[in-house]
Amino acid sequence: MGNDRYDAVIVGAGPAGASAALLLAQNNSSVALIERGKKPGSKNMFGGSIYRKPTAKIIPGFWEKAPLERSIVTDELWLMDKNSAVKVGFTGLKFNEPPYNKFSAIRSKFDAWFANKAVEAGANLMTETLVDDLVYEKIGLLKKKVNGVKLDNGEIIYADVVLIAEGASANLTQKAGMRGRIEASSLTLYVKEELALPPEIIEARFNLEPGEGANLGMIGYPTSGVIGKGGLWTNKKSISLITGGYLNQINAKGISPYQLLSRFKKHPLIKRLIAGAESIAYKAHVIPKGGYENVPQLYDDGLLIAGDAAMMISGRRGSDIAMLTGLYAAETIAQARAAEDYSAKVLKGYEKRVMDSFFMKSIKKSKSAKKYYKDHPDADYLLTKAANDAAYRFFEVGVEPSEQKIKKIKKEILNMEPTKKLITDLYYGFKDWGIF
Ligand SMILES: Cc1cc2nc3c(=O)[nH]c(=O)nc-3n(C[C@H](O)[C@H](O)[C@H](O)COP(=O)(O)OP(=O)(O)OC[C@H]3O[C@@H](n4cnc5c(N)ncnc54)[C@H](O)[C@@H]3O)c2cc1C
């Protein structure tokens, strides 16, 4: 299995852990990257988009070699009702030219490639290895410092510092006392199905050329009254379809996310996009949506927390933020190594980097959206209903003066929701989607 003492042990070979492992190994640190899955990515899923700019901070020019699916040129948001959708979107063909904007990807392939970059740089990747707990050494009479990890087979691997990058479950983070229990209202649960289709059919259905991709996001119908999203990504030879929402609402309504997905696939506008496709993969995963007030303590003596385990999610962005927290952790660990001091005093530098980051500013701002949805769990439903009813009226060809028609539409909308509430629903709809 390799040494039993490393400069750093990293728990979890997702985007956060693999980034930190790669950067530390490039900096000549000895690193163990421990992953419970058969291979990195086998336990992971996302929608999903890999964003070019942040990812290139870890691996410059990654798009030339990474197993990416398509470069996204079409981005749309659909407000969906039973048999209609109001669509807001953009197609920018420039996004299919280097250095690109974002890519669709499949995590089982992408994570394996990414973690292998860390291995090529010298990290020791241990797969099918579950970390069960942290181990501590005593310093002085009262203090203790993390000194390594204990595996589920009882083996101990020692390290100067441990980086927990275990993802949303945050079991070790909780065991280490870095955070309390995560409430269901701070988690969203999503299911994803990957559906195989020939590339020519995908390109014809989404108006794409080879290599180009589309990403459609949906609110309203796909979540059946729960605050959440539907999403569709075109891959090379498949379509990824997801739906889900806040776990507490899913539980309260007694619906299974699998039922939600099956219902979503039957929507007449989705059915035609996936017609003839063969189901090739099915996965479920949670997203930590606790926001700023649920960010755990990020450092301790000999310990750092990165990525989803640290609640680092903002709108539609998570994997890139995980990578950036991996980068900040690696920078801080390098400083601690140079100072030969892995105490909380030095590792606190990580928290400062995270708190000063652009993404933390967005996470802090999203606090108000979370509260809004708690107070108005019907916001998405009312917004999509109002938008679709108004659009039906607007596009329906009538035999009345247009001013009269507009007046009627306004009145109908106002009967459904007061203007201020409608505008606020719309604002939070976009904000939560990650536009602001
Ligand atoms: C439905 C859905 C859609 C999403 N869409 C997007 C998107 O389009 N774009 C985007 O940027 N982000 C998206 N995200 C978010 C993104 O997937 C996460 O933010 C990102 O994966 C977090 O990376 P991470 O490295 O922190 O954790 P993870 O990717 O969860 O990796 C953690 C790793 O740790 C391993 N592990 C856990 N515990 C242990 C243990 N005790 N011992 C050993 N190994 C362990 C796991 O097996 C896993 O491989 C989406 C998420 C979901 C669920």
Ligand as a Chemical Component Dictionary entry (heavy atoms), coordinates in Angstrom:
data_LIG
# 
_chem_comp.id                   LIG 
_chem_comp.type                 NON-POLYMER 
_chem_comp.pdbx_formal_charge   0 
_chem_comp.three_letter_code    LIG 
# 
loop_
_chem_comp_atom.comp_id 
_chem_comp_atom.atom_id 
_chem_comp_atom.alt_atom_id 
_chem_comp_atom.type_symbol 
_chem_comp_atom.charge 
_chem_comp_atom.model_Cartn_x 
_chem_comp_atom.model_Cartn_y 
_chem_comp_atom.model_Cartn_z 
_chem_comp_atom.pdbx_ordinal 
LIG C1  C1  C 0 -27.324 16.579 -9.424  1  
LIG C2  C2  C 0 -26.078 17.388 -9.285  2  
LIG C3  C3  C 0 -25.732 18.271 -10.297 3  
LIG C4  C4  C 0 -24.568 19.045 -10.194 4  
LIG N1  N1  N 0 -24.208 19.817 -11.250 5  
LIG C5  C5  C 0 -23.028 20.489 -11.192 6  
LIG C6  C6  C 0 -22.551 21.168 -12.340 7  
LIG O1  O1  O 0 -23.154 21.136 -13.405 8  
LIG N2  N2  N 0 -21.381 21.833 -12.234 9  
LIG C7  C7  C 0 -20.669 21.869 -11.074 10 
LIG O2  O2  O 0 -19.603 22.510 -11.034 11 
LIG N3  N3  N 0 -21.081 21.201 -9.973  12 
LIG C8  C8  C 0 -22.235 20.508 -10.017 13 
LIG N4  N4  N 0 -22.643 19.785 -8.928  14 
LIG C9  C9  C 0 -21.882 19.877 -7.664  15 
LIG C10 C10 C 0 -20.587 19.058 -7.715  16 
LIG O3  O3  O 0 -20.841 17.753 -8.144  17 
LIG C11 C11 C 0 -19.924 19.046 -6.346  18 
LIG O4  O4  O 0 -19.867 20.356 -5.829  19 
LIG C12 C12 C 0 -18.522 18.469 -6.399  20 
LIG O5  O5  O 0 -18.541 17.128 -6.807  21 
LIG C13 C13 C 0 -17.839 18.558 -5.031  22 
LIG O6  O6  O 0 -16.551 18.005 -5.119  23 
LIG P1  P1  P 0 -15.856 17.372 -3.846  24 
LIG O7  O7  O 0 -14.509 16.923 -4.298  25 
LIG O8  O8  O 0 -15.953 18.308 -2.710  26 
LIG O9  O9  O 0 -16.762 16.127 -3.438  27 
LIG P2  P2  P 0 -17.170 14.824 -4.258  28 
LIG O10 O10 O 0 -17.144 15.065 -5.700  29 
LIG O11 O11 O 0 -18.437 14.325 -3.653  30 
LIG O12 O12 O 0 -15.995 13.799 -3.919  31 
LIG C14 C14 C 0 -15.849 13.265 -2.638  32 
LIG C15 C15 C 0 -15.115 11.932 -2.778  33 
LIG O13 O13 O 0 -14.791 11.433 -1.487  34 
LIG C16 C16 C 0 -15.007 10.024 -1.441  35 
LIG N5  N5  N 0 -15.208 9.690  -0.014  36 
LIG C17 C17 C 0 -16.221 10.132 0.789   37 
LIG N6  N6  N 0 -16.039 9.678  2.038   38 
LIG C18 C18 C 0 -14.907 8.938  2.026   39 
LIG C19 C19 C 0 -14.202 8.212  3.026   40 
LIG N7  N7  N 0 -14.630 8.180  4.309   41 
LIG N8  N8  N 0 -13.083 7.548  2.675   42 
LIG C20 C20 C 0 -12.625 7.581  1.382   43 
LIG N9  N9  N 0 -13.252 8.264  0.392   44 
LIG C21 C21 C 0 -14.369 8.944  0.714   45 
LIG C22 C22 C 0 -16.231 9.838  -2.329  46 
LIG O14 O14 O 0 -16.341 8.514  -2.809  47 
LIG C23 C23 C 0 -15.963 10.854 -3.446  48 
LIG O15 O15 O 0 -15.234 10.303 -4.510  49 
LIG C24 C24 C 0 -23.776 18.970 -9.009  50 
LIG C25 C25 C 0 -24.117 18.072 -7.996  51 
LIG C26 C26 C 0 -25.244 17.262 -8.137  52 
LIG C27 C27 C 0 -25.567 16.280 -7.067  53 
# 
loop_
_chem_comp_bond.comp_id 
_chem_comp_bond.atom_id_1 
_chem_comp_bond.atom_id_2 
_chem_comp_bond.value_order 
_chem_comp_bond.pdbx_ordinal 
LIG C1  C2  SING 1  
LIG C2  C3  SING 2  
LIG C2  C26 DOUB 3  
LIG C3  C4  DOUB 4  
LIG C4  N1  SING 5  
LIG C4  C24 SING 6  
LIG N1  C5  DOUB 7  
LIG C5  C6  SING 8  
LIG C5  C8  SING 9  
LIG C6  O1  DOUB 10 
LIG C6  N2  SING 11 
LIG N2  C7  SING 12 
LIG C7  O2  DOUB 13 
LIG C7  N3  SING 14 
LIG N3  C8  DOUB 15 
LIG C8  N4  SING 16 
LIG N4  C9  SING 17 
LIG N4  C24 SING 18 
LIG C9  C10 SING 19 
LIG C10 O3  SING 20 
LIG C10 C11 SING 21 
LIG C11 O4  SING 22 
LIG C11 C12 SING 23 
LIG C12 O5  SING 24 
LIG C12 C13 SING 25 
LIG C13 O6  SING 26 
LIG O6  P1  SING 27 
LIG P1  O7  DOUB 28 
LIG P1  O8  SING 29 
LIG P1  O9  SING 30 
LIG O9  P2  SING 31 
LIG P2  O10 DOUB 32 
LIG P2  O11 SING 33 
LIG P2  O12 SING 34 
LIG O12 C14 SING 35 
LIG C14 C15 SING 36 
LIG C15 O13 SING 37 
LIG C15 C23 SING 38 
LIG O13 C16 SING 39 
LIG C16 N5  SING 40 
LIG C16 C22 SING 41 
LIG N5  C17 SING 42 
LIG N5  C21 SING 43 
LIG C17 N6  DOUB 44 
LIG N6  C18 SING 45 
LIG C18 C19 SING 46 
LIG C18 C21 DOUB 47 
LIG C19 N7  SING 48 
LIG C19 N8  DOUB 49 
LIG N8  C20 SING 50 
LIG C20 N9  DOUB 51 
LIG N9  C21 SING 52 
LIG C22 O14 SING 53 
LIG C22 C23 SING 54 
LIG C23 O15 SING 55 
LIG C24 C25 DOUB 56 
LIG C25 C26 SING 57 
LIG C26 C27 SING 58 
# 
